[in-house]
Amino acid sequence: MDVTIEPIRYEDKPVLRRLVQLYLYDFSEFEPLELNEHGEFDYRYLDHYWAPDEGEERHAFFIRVDSKRAGFALVRVVNGVNVFAEFFVMRSFRGAGVGAAAARAVLTRLPGDWLVHQVPANLPAQAFWRRVIASFTGGNYREQVDESGVTQRFTVP
């Protein structure tokens, strides 16, 4: 199984938009998200990945498995720190190491300081990120737990 990431081109924004709908549907299990009048979840940051605000940097990647689209990773750079804004692996690819391989690929591609945050109710994401980050950093990371959720901080050389 070959897991790769590729930058998302502007022409593929409609594909990402549809995948974001799947992601938000899954995420609605953990956060109270509501559909708009068109039966869709709103995601106001999509255009920012091709037209970021001044001083802002963003990266969007498709996750592929053997050349098939399997998800996406969206990264914001906030005050010089890389932040996974959204990370999604389609259900049919979960549990096979796809997410871990994709996360490692993104981390390797964007060295520097990182912050990863999970909401309090998303226990599967907390377990996933703890496992991936501990493995990737050799346990060299800091974690904070508070009412907003779980946050890991680390540096990728």
CNS distance restraints for C-alpha pairs under 8 A (distance, minus, plus):
assign (resid   1 and name CA) (resid  65 and name CA) 6.57 0.50 0.50
assign (resid   1 and name CA) (resid  66 and name CA) 6.14 0.50 0.50
assign (resid   2 and name CA) (resid  64 and name CA) 7.91 0.50 0.50
assign (resid   2 and name CA) (resid  65 and name CA) 5.49 0.50 0.50
assign (resid   2 and name CA) (resid  66 and name CA) 5.01 0.50 0.50
assign (resid   2 and name CA) (resid  67 and name CA) 7.88 0.50 0.50
assign (resid   3 and name CA) (resid  63 and name CA) 7.13 0.50 0.50
assign (resid   3 and name CA) (resid  64 and name CA) 5.65 0.50 0.50
assign (resid   3 and name CA) (resid  65 and name CA) 4.62 0.50 0.50
assign (resid   3 and name CA) (resid  66 and name CA) 6.53 0.50 0.50
assign (resid   3 and name CA) (resid  98 and name CA) 6.36 0.50 0.50
assign (resid   3 and name CA) (resid 101 and name CA) 6.40 0.50 0.50
assign (resid   3 and name CA) (resid 102 and name CA) 6.45 0.50 0.50
assign (resid   4 and name CA) (resid  63 and name CA) 5.92 0.50 0.50
assign (resid   4 and name CA) (resid  64 and name CA) 5.23 0.50 0.50
assign (resid   4 and name CA) (resid  65 and name CA) 6.55 0.50 0.50
assign (resid   4 and name CA) (resid  67 and name CA) 7.95 0.50 0.50
assign (resid   4 and name CA) (resid 101 and name CA) 7.94 0.50 0.50
assign (resid   4 and name CA) (resid 102 and name CA) 6.47 0.50 0.50
assign (resid   4 and name CA) (resid 105 and name CA) 7.19 0.50 0.50
assign (resid   5 and name CA) (resid  61 and name CA) 5.83 0.50 0.50
assign (resid   5 and name CA) (resid  62 and name CA) 5.51 0.50 0.50
assign (resid   5 and name CA) (resid  63 and name CA) 4.67 0.50 0.50
assign (resid   5 and name CA) (resid  64 and name CA) 6.06 0.50 0.50
assign (resid   5 and name CA) (resid 102 and name CA) 6.52 0.50 0.50
assign (resid   5 and name CA) (resid 105 and name CA) 6.81 0.50 0.50
assign (resid   5 and name CA) (resid 106 and name CA) 7.27 0.50 0.50
assign (resid   6 and name CA) (resid  61 and name CA) 5.13 0.50 0.50
assign (resid   6 and name CA) (resid  62 and name CA) 5.36 0.50 0.50
assign (resid   6 and name CA) (resid  63 and name CA) 6.82 0.50 0.50
assign (resid   6 and name CA) (resid  64 and name CA) 7.84 0.50 0.50
assign (resid   7 and name CA) (resid  59 and name CA) 7.38 0.50 0.50
assign (resid   7 and name CA) (resid  60 and name CA) 5.75 0.50 0.50
assign (resid   7 and name CA) (resid  61 and name CA) 4.36 0.50 0.50
assign (resid   7 and name CA) (resid  62 and name CA) 6.40 0.50 0.50
assign (resid   8 and name CA) (resid  12 and name CA) 6.29 0.50 0.50
assign (resid   8 and name CA) (resid  13 and name CA) 7.31 0.50 0.50
assign (resid   8 and name CA) (resid  60 and name CA) 5.53 0.50 0.50
assign (resid   8 and name CA) (resid  61 and name CA) 5.16 0.50 0.50
assign (resid   8 and name CA) (resid  62 and name CA) 6.05 0.50 0.50
assign (resid   9 and name CA) (resid  13 and name CA) 6.91 0.50 0.50
assign (resid  10 and name CA) (resid  50 and name CA) 6.66 0.50 0.50
assign (resid  12 and name CA) (resid  16 and name CA) 6.54 0.50 0.50
assign (resid  13 and name CA) (resid  17 and name CA) 6.05 0.50 0.50
assign (resid  14 and name CA) (resid  18 and name CA) 6.38 0.50 0.50
assign (resid  15 and name CA) (resid  19 and name CA) 6.34 0.50 0.50
assign (resid  16 and name CA) (resid  20 and name CA) 6.00 0.50 0.50
assign (resid  16 and name CA) (resid  72 and name CA) 7.66 0.50 0.50
assign (resid  17 and name CA) (resid  21 and name CA) 6.56 0.50 0.50
assign (resid  17 and name CA) (resid  46 and name CA) 7.35 0.50 0.50
assign (resid  18 and name CA) (resid  22 and name CA) 6.83 0.50 0.50
assign (resid  19 and name CA) (resid  23 and name CA) 6.29 0.50 0.50
assign (resid  19 and name CA) (resid  71 and name CA) 7.06 0.50 0.50
assign (resid  19 and name CA) (resid  72 and name CA) 7.80 0.50 0.50
assign (resid  20 and name CA) (resid  24 and name CA) 6.03 0.50 0.50
assign (resid  20 and name CA) (resid  43 and name CA) 7.84 0.50 0.50
assign (resid  21 and name CA) (resid  25 and name CA) 6.11 0.50 0.50
assign (resid  21 and name CA) (resid  40 and name CA) 7.00 0.50 0.50
assign (resid  21 and name CA) (resid  41 and name CA) 6.25 0.50 0.50
assign (resid  22 and name CA) (resid  26 and name CA) 6.30 0.50 0.50
assign (resid  23 and name CA) (resid  27 and name CA) 6.06 0.50 0.50
assign (resid  23 and name CA) (resid  88 and name CA) 6.05 0.50 0.50
assign (resid  24 and name CA) (resid  28 and name CA) 5.97 0.50 0.50
assign (resid  24 and name CA) (resid  33 and name CA) 7.71 0.50 0.50
assign (resid  24 and name CA) (resid  41 and name CA) 6.69 0.50 0.50
assign (resid  25 and name CA) (resid  29 and name CA) 7.47 0.50 0.50
assign (resid  25 and name CA) (resid  41 and name CA) 7.71 0.50 0.50
assign (resid  27 and name CA) (resid  31 and name CA) 6.36 0.50 0.50
assign (resid  27 and name CA) (resid  33 and name CA) 7.99 0.50 0.50
assign (resid  28 and name CA) (resid  32 and name CA) 5.76 0.50 0.50
assign (resid  28 and name CA) (resid  33 and name CA) 5.25 0.50 0.50
assign (resid  28 and name CA) (resid  34 and name CA) 7.96 0.50 0.50
assign (resid  30 and name CA) (resid 119 and name CA) 7.71 0.50 0.50
assign (resid  30 and name CA) (resid 121 and name CA) 5.39 0.50 0.50
assign (resid  30 and name CA) (resid 122 and name CA) 5.73 0.50 0.50
assign (resid  31 and name CA) (resid 121 and name CA) 7.70 0.50 0.50
assign (resid  33 and name CA) (resid  41 and name CA) 7.32 0.50 0.50
assign (resid  34 and name CA) (resid  41 and name CA) 6.44 0.50 0.50
assign (resid  35 and name CA) (resid  39 and name CA) 5.21 0.50 0.50
assign (resid  35 and name CA) (resid  40 and name CA) 4.97 0.50 0.50
assign (resid  35 and name CA) (resid  41 and name CA) 4.77 0.50 0.50
assign (resid  35 and name CA) (resid  42 and name CA) 7.28 0.50 0.50
assign (resid  36 and name CA) (resid  40 and name CA) 5.41 0.50 0.50
assign (resid  36 and name CA) (resid  41 and name CA) 6.02 0.50 0.50
assign (resid  36 and name CA) (resid  42 and name CA) 6.77 0.50 0.50
assign (resid  45 and name CA) (resid  49 and name CA) 7.32 0.50 0.50
assign (resid  47 and name CA) (resid  51 and name CA) 6.08 0.50 0.50
assign (resid  47 and name CA) (resid  52 and name CA) 7.61 0.50 0.50
assign (resid  48 and name CA) (resid  52 and name CA) 4.35 0.50 0.50
assign (resid  48 and name CA) (resid  53 and name CA) 6.91 0.50 0.50
assign (resid  48 and name CA) (resid  58 and name CA) 7.38 0.50 0.50
assign (resid  49 and name CA) (resid  58 and name CA) 5.40 0.50 0.50
assign (resid  49 and name CA) (resid  59 and name CA) 6.29 0.50 0.50
assign (resid  49 and name CA) (resid  60 and name CA) 6.45 0.50 0.50
assign (resid  50 and name CA) (resid  58 and name CA) 7.96 0.50 0.50
assign (resid  52 and name CA) (resid  56 and name CA) 5.63 0.50 0.50
assign (resid  52 and name CA) (resid  57 and name CA) 6.27 0.50 0.50
assign (resid  52 and name CA) (resid  58 and name CA) 6.84 0.50 0.50
assign (resid  53 and name CA) (resid  57 and name CA) 7.96 0.50 0.50
assign (resid  56 and name CA) (resid  76 and name CA) 7.77 0.50 0.50
assign (resid  56 and name CA) (resid  77 and name CA) 6.70 0.50 0.50
assign (resid  56 and name CA) (resid  78 and name CA) 7.18 0.50 0.50
assign (resid  57 and name CA) (resid  76 and name CA) 6.08 0.50 0.50
assign (resid  57 and name CA) (resid  77 and name CA) 5.27 0.50 0.50
assign (resid  57 and name CA) (resid  78 and name CA) 7.71 0.50 0.50
assign (resid  58 and name CA) (resid  74 and name CA) 7.44 0.50 0.50
assign (resid  58 and name CA) (resid  75 and name CA) 5.59 0.50 0.50
assign (resid  58 and name CA) (resid  76 and name CA) 4.48 0.50 0.50
assign (resid  58 and name CA) (resid  77 and name CA) 6.03 0.50 0.50
assign (resid  59 and name CA) (resid  74 and name CA) 5.89 0.50 0.50
assign (resid  59 and name CA) (resid  75 and name CA) 5.04 0.50 0.50
assign (resid  59 and name CA) (resid  76 and name CA) 6.51 0.50 0.50
assign (resid  60 and name CA) (resid  72 and name CA) 7.32 0.50 0.50
assign (resid  60 and name CA) (resid  73 and name CA) 5.96 0.50 0.50
assign (resid  60 and name CA) (resid  74 and name CA) 4.63 0.50 0.50
assign (resid  60 and name CA) (resid  75 and name CA) 6.37 0.50 0.50
assign (resid  61 and name CA) (resid  72 and name CA) 5.49 0.50 0.50
assign (resid  61 and name CA) (resid  73 and name CA) 5.20 0.50 0.50
assign (resid  61 and name CA) (resid  74 and name CA) 6.43 0.50 0.50
assign (resid  62 and name CA) (resid  69 and name CA) 6.75 0.50 0.50
assign (resid  62 and name CA) (resid  70 and name CA) 7.49 0.50 0.50
assign (resid  62 and name CA) (resid  71 and name CA) 5.89 0.50 0.50
assign (resid  62 and name CA) (resid  72 and name CA) 4.32 0.50 0.50
assign (resid  62 and name CA) (resid  73 and name CA) 6.49 0.50 0.50
assign (resid  63 and name CA) (resid  69 and name CA) 6.00 0.50 0.50
assign (resid  63 and name CA) (resid  70 and name CA) 5.34 0.50 0.50
assign (resid  63 and name CA) (resid  71 and name CA) 4.86 0.50 0.50
assign (resid  63 and name CA) (resid  72 and name CA) 5.02 0.50 0.50
assign (resid  63 and name CA) (resid  73 and name CA) 7.13 0.50 0.50
assign (resid  63 and name CA) (resid  89 and name CA) 7.64 0.50 0.50
assign (resid  63 and name CA) (resid 102 and name CA) 6.42 0.50 0.50
assign (resid  64 and name CA) (resid  68 and name CA) 5.12 0.50 0.50
assign (resid  64 and name CA) (resid  69 and name CA) 4.52 0.50 0.50
assign (resid  64 and name CA) (resid  70 and name CA) 5.08 0.50 0.50
assign (resid  64 and name CA) (resid  71 and name CA) 6.99 0.50 0.50
assign (resid  65 and name CA) (resid  69 and name CA) 6.53 0.50 0.50
assign (resid  65 and name CA) (resid  70 and name CA) 6.14 0.50 0.50
assign (resid  65 and name CA) (resid  98 and name CA) 7.52 0.50 0.50
assign (resid  70 and name CA) (resid  89 and name CA) 5.79 0.50 0.50
assign (resid  70 and name CA) (resid  90 and name CA) 5.57 0.50 0.50
assign (resid  70 and name CA) (resid  93 and name CA) 6.62 0.50 0.50
assign (resid  71 and name CA) (resid  87 and name CA) 7.77 0.50 0.50
assign (resid  71 and name CA) (resid  88 and name CA) 5.17 0.50 0.50
assign (resid  71 and name CA) (resid  89 and name CA) 4.39 0.50 0.50
assign (resid  71 and name CA) (resid  90 and name CA) 5.60 0.50 0.50
assign (resid  72 and name CA) (resid  86 and name CA) 7.90 0.50 0.50
assign (resid  72 and name CA) (resid  87 and name CA) 5.96 0.50 0.50
assign (resid  72 and name CA) (resid  88 and name CA) 5.36 0.50 0.50
assign (resid  72 and name CA) (resid  89 and name CA) 6.74 0.50 0.50
assign (resid  73 and name CA) (resid  84 and name CA) 7.17 0.50 0.50
assign (resid  73 and name CA) (resid  85 and name CA) 7.82 0.50 0.50
assign (resid  73 and name CA) (resid  86 and name CA) 5.87 0.50 0.50
assign (resid  73 and name CA) (resid  87 and name CA) 4.48 0.50 0.50
assign (resid  73 and name CA) (resid  88 and name CA) 6.40 0.50 0.50
assign (resid  73 and name CA) (resid 106 and name CA) 7.85 0.50 0.50
assign (resid  74 and name CA) (resid  84 and name CA) 6.01 0.50 0.50
assign (resid  74 and name CA) (resid  85 and name CA) 5.42 0.50 0.50
assign (resid  74 and name CA) (resid  86 and name CA) 5.07 0.50 0.50
assign (resid  74 and name CA) (resid  87 and name CA) 6.29 0.50 0.50
assign (resid  75 and name CA) (resid  82 and name CA) 6.52 0.50 0.50
assign (resid  75 and name CA) (resid  83 and name CA) 5.44 0.50 0.50
assign (resid  75 and name CA) (resid  84 and name CA) 4.59 0.50 0.50
assign (resid  75 and name CA) (resid  85 and name CA) 5.23 0.50 0.50
assign (resid  75 and name CA) (resid  86 and name CA) 7.06 0.50 0.50
assign (resid  76 and name CA) (resid  82 and name CA) 5.86 0.50 0.50
assign (resid  76 and name CA) (resid  83 and name CA) 5.17 0.50 0.50
assign (resid  76 and name CA) (resid  84 and name CA) 6.52 0.50 0.50
assign (resid  76 and name CA) (resid  85 and name CA) 6.06 0.50 0.50
assign (resid  77 and name CA) (resid  81 and name CA) 5.27 0.50 0.50
assign (resid  77 and name CA) (resid  82 and name CA) 4.50 0.50 0.50
assign (resid  77 and name CA) (resid  83 and name CA) 6.01 0.50 0.50
assign (resid  78 and name CA) (resid  82 and name CA) 6.46 0.50 0.50
assign (resid  78 and name CA) (resid  83 and name CA) 7.08 0.50 0.50
assign (resid  80 and name CA) (resid 113 and name CA) 7.38 0.50 0.50
assign (resid  81 and name CA) (resid 112 and name CA) 7.10 0.50 0.50
assign (resid  81 and name CA) (resid 113 and name CA) 5.04 0.50 0.50
assign (resid  81 and name CA) (resid 114 and name CA) 5.44 0.50 0.50
assign (resid  81 and name CA) (resid 115 and name CA) 6.82 0.50 0.50
assign (resid  82 and name CA) (resid 110 and name CA) 7.65 0.50 0.50
assign (resid  82 and name CA) (resid 112 and name CA) 7.21 0.50 0.50
assign (resid  82 and name CA) (resid 113 and name CA) 6.09 0.50 0.50
assign (resid  82 and name CA) (resid 114 and name CA) 4.67 0.50 0.50
assign (resid  82 and name CA) (resid 115 and name CA) 6.24 0.50 0.50
assign (resid  83 and name CA) (resid 114 and name CA) 5.86 0.50 0.50
assign (resid  83 and name CA) (resid 115 and name CA) 4.99 0.50 0.50
assign (resid  83 and name CA) (resid 116 and name CA) 5.87 0.50 0.50
assign (resid  84 and name CA) (resid 115 and name CA) 7.13 0.50 0.50
assign (resid  84 and name CA) (resid 116 and name CA) 5.76 0.50 0.50
assign (resid  84 and name CA) (resid 117 and name CA) 7.66 0.50 0.50
assign (resid  88 and name CA) (resid  99 and name CA) 7.94 0.50 0.50
assign (resid  89 and name CA) (resid  93 and name CA) 6.51 0.50 0.50
assign (resid  89 and name CA) (resid  94 and name CA) 6.46 0.50 0.50
assign (resid  89 and name CA) (resid  98 and name CA) 7.54 0.50 0.50
assign (resid  89 and name CA) (resid  99 and name CA) 6.18 0.50 0.50
assign (resid  90 and name CA) (resid  94 and name CA) 6.64 0.50 0.50
assign (resid  93 and name CA) (resid  98 and name CA) 6.44 0.50 0.50
assign (resid  94 and name CA) (resid  98 and name CA) 6.54 0.50 0.50
assign (resid  94 and name CA) (resid  99 and name CA) 6.98 0.50 0.50
assign (resid  97 and name CA) (resid 101 and name CA) 6.10 0.50 0.50
assign (resid  98 and name CA) (resid 102 and name CA) 6.04 0.50 0.50
assign (resid  99 and name CA) (resid 103 and name CA) 5.98 0.50 0.50
assign (resid 100 and name CA) (resid 104 and name CA) 6.15 0.50 0.50
assign (resid 100 and name CA) (resid 128 and name CA) 7.95 0.50 0.50
assign (resid 100 and name CA) (resid 132 and name CA) 5.89 0.50 0.50
assign (resid 101 and name CA) (resid 105 and name CA) 6.21 0.50 0.50
assign (resid 102 and name CA) (resid 106 and name CA) 6.30 0.50 0.50
assign (resid 103 and name CA) (resid 107 and name CA) 6.13 0.50 0.50
assign (resid 103 and name CA) (resid 132 and name CA) 7.64 0.50 0.50
assign (resid 104 and name CA) (resid 108 and name CA) 6.00 0.50 0.50
assign (resid 104 and name CA) (resid 132 and name CA) 7.78 0.50 0.50
assign (resid 104 and name CA) (resid 136 and name CA) 7.00 0.50 0.50
assign (resid 105 and name CA) (resid 109 and name CA) 6.13 0.50 0.50
assign (resid 106 and name CA) (resid 110 and name CA) 6.24 0.50 0.50
assign (resid 107 and name CA) (resid 111 and name CA) 6.31 0.50 0.50
assign (resid 107 and name CA) (resid 156 and name CA) 6.94 0.50 0.50
assign (resid 108 and name CA) (resid 156 and name CA) 7.24 0.50 0.50
assign (resid 110 and name CA) (resid 156 and name CA) 7.89 0.50 0.50
assign (resid 111 and name CA) (resid 155 and name CA) 7.42 0.50 0.50
assign (resid 111 and name CA) (resid 156 and name CA) 4.81 0.50 0.50
assign (resid 111 and name CA) (resid 157 and name CA) 5.62 0.50 0.50
assign (resid 112 and name CA) (resid 155 and name CA) 5.40 0.50 0.50
assign (resid 112 and name CA) (resid 156 and name CA) 4.99 0.50 0.50
assign (resid 112 and name CA) (resid 157 and name CA) 6.05 0.50 0.50
assign (resid 113 and name CA) (resid 153 and name CA) 7.43 0.50 0.50
assign (resid 113 and name CA) (resid 154 and name CA) 5.92 0.50 0.50
assign (resid 113 and name CA) (resid 155 and name CA) 4.31 0.50 0.50
assign (resid 113 and name CA) (resid 156 and name CA) 6.29 0.50 0.50
assign (resid 114 and name CA) (resid 153 and name CA) 5.62 0.50 0.50
assign (resid 114 and name CA) (resid 154 and name CA) 5.36 0.50 0.50
assign (resid 114 and name CA) (resid 155 and name CA) 5.81 0.50 0.50
assign (resid 114 and name CA) (resid 156 and name CA) 7.38 0.50 0.50
assign (resid 115 and name CA) (resid 151 and name CA) 6.81 0.50 0.50
assign (resid 115 and name CA) (resid 152 and name CA) 5.68 0.50 0.50
assign (resid 115 and name CA) (resid 153 and name CA) 4.65 0.50 0.50
assign (resid 115 and name CA) (resid 154 and name CA) 6.80 0.50 0.50
assign (resid 116 and name CA) (resid 129 and name CA) 7.84 0.50 0.50
assign (resid 116 and name CA) (resid 151 and name CA) 5.57 0.50 0.50
assign (resid 116 and name CA) (resid 152 and name CA) 5.22 0.50 0.50
assign (resid 116 and name CA) (resid 153 and name CA) 6.65 0.50 0.50
assign (resid 117 and name CA) (resid 149 and name CA) 7.01 0.50 0.50
assign (resid 117 and name CA) (resid 150 and name CA) 5.63 0.50 0.50
assign (resid 117 and name CA) (resid 151 and name CA) 4.32 0.50 0.50
assign (resid 117 and name CA) (resid 152 and name CA) 6.49 0.50 0.50
assign (resid 118 and name CA) (resid 122 and name CA) 6.61 0.50 0.50
assign (resid 118 and name CA) (resid 125 and name CA) 6.47 0.50 0.50
assign (resid 118 and name CA) (resid 126 and name CA) 6.01 0.50 0.50
assign (resid 118 and name CA) (resid 149 and name CA) 5.62 0.50 0.50
assign (resid 118 and name CA) (resid 150 and name CA) 5.23 0.50 0.50
assign (resid 118 and name CA) (resid 151 and name CA) 6.47 0.50 0.50
assign (resid 119 and name CA) (resid 148 and name CA) 6.32 0.50 0.50
assign (resid 119 and name CA) (resid 149 and name CA) 4.48 0.50 0.50
assign (resid 119 and name CA) (resid 150 and name CA) 6.59 0.50 0.50
assign (resid 120 and name CA) (resid 147 and name CA) 7.19 0.50 0.50
assign (resid 120 and name CA) (resid 148 and name CA) 6.46 0.50 0.50
assign (resid 120 and name CA) (resid 149 and name CA) 4.19 0.50 0.50
assign (resid 120 and name CA) (resid 150 and name CA) 6.75 0.50 0.50
assign (resid 121 and name CA) (resid 149 and name CA) 7.93 0.50 0.50
assign (resid 122 and name CA) (resid 126 and name CA) 6.45 0.50 0.50
assign (resid 123 and name CA) (resid 127 and name CA) 6.23 0.50 0.50
assign (resid 124 and name CA) (resid 128 and name CA) 6.11 0.50 0.50
assign (resid 125 and name CA) (resid 129 and name CA) 6.01 0.50 0.50
assign (resid 126 and name CA) (resid 130 and name CA) 6.06 0.50 0.50
assign (resid 126 and name CA) (resid 150 and name CA) 7.04 0.50 0.50
assign (resid 127 and name CA) (resid 131 and name CA) 6.15 0.50 0.50
assign (resid 128 and name CA) (resid 132 and name CA) 6.14 0.50 0.50
assign (resid 129 and name CA) (resid 133 and name CA) 5.75 0.50 0.50
assign (resid 130 and name CA) (resid 134 and name CA) 5.84 0.50 0.50
assign (resid 130 and name CA) (resid 152 and name CA) 7.99 0.50 0.50
assign (resid 131 and name CA) (resid 135 and name CA) 6.11 0.50 0.50
assign (resid 132 and name CA) (resid 136 and name CA) 5.99 0.50 0.50
assign (resid 133 and name CA) (resid 137 and name CA) 5.85 0.50 0.50
assign (resid 133 and name CA) (resid 138 and name CA) 7.96 0.50 0.50
assign (resid 133 and name CA) (resid 139 and name CA) 7.29 0.50 0.50
assign (resid 133 and name CA) (resid 141 and name CA) 7.55 0.50 0.50
assign (resid 134 and name CA) (resid 138 and name CA) 5.49 0.50 0.50
assign (resid 134 and name CA) (resid 139 and name CA) 4.29 0.50 0.50
assign (resid 134 and name CA) (resid 140 and name CA) 6.97 0.50 0.50
assign (resid 134 and name CA) (resid 141 and name CA) 7.25 0.50 0.50
assign (resid 135 and name CA) (resid 139 and name CA) 6.56 0.50 0.50
assign (resid 137 and name CA) (resid 141 and name CA) 6.85 0.50 0.50
assign (resid 137 and name CA) (resid 154 and name CA) 7.65 0.50 0.50
assign (resid 137 and name CA) (resid 156 and name CA) 7.69 0.50 0.50
assign (resid 140 and name CA) (resid 154 and name CA) 6.93 0.50 0.50
assign (resid 141 and name CA) (resid 152 and name CA) 6.65 0.50 0.50
assign (resid 141 and name CA) (resid 153 and name CA) 5.70 0.50 0.50
assign (resid 141 and name CA) (resid 154 and name CA) 4.72 0.50 0.50
assign (resid 141 and name CA) (resid 155 and name CA) 7.76 0.50 0.50
assign (resid 142 and name CA) (resid 152 and name CA) 5.57 0.50 0.50
assign (resid 142 and name CA) (resid 153 and name CA) 5.22 0.50 0.50
assign (resid 142 and name CA) (resid 154 and name CA) 6.55 0.50 0.50
assign (resid 143 and name CA) (resid 150 and name CA) 7.01 0.50 0.50
assign (resid 143 and name CA) (resid 151 and name CA) 5.55 0.50 0.50
assign (resid 143 and name CA) (resid 152 and name CA) 4.40 0.50 0.50
assign (resid 143 and name CA) (resid 153 and name CA) 6.42 0.50 0.50
assign (resid 144 and name CA) (resid 150 and name CA) 5.79 0.50 0.50
assign (resid 144 and name CA) (resid 151 and name CA) 5.18 0.50 0.50
assign (resid 144 and name CA) (resid 152 and name CA) 6.49 0.50 0.50
assign (resid 145 and name CA) (resid 149 and name CA) 5.80 0.50 0.50
assign (resid 145 and name CA) (resid 150 and name CA) 4.56 0.50 0.50
assign (resid 145 and name CA) (resid 151 and name CA) 6.47 0.50 0.50
assign (resid 146 and name CA) (resid 150 and name CA) 6.63 0.50 0.50
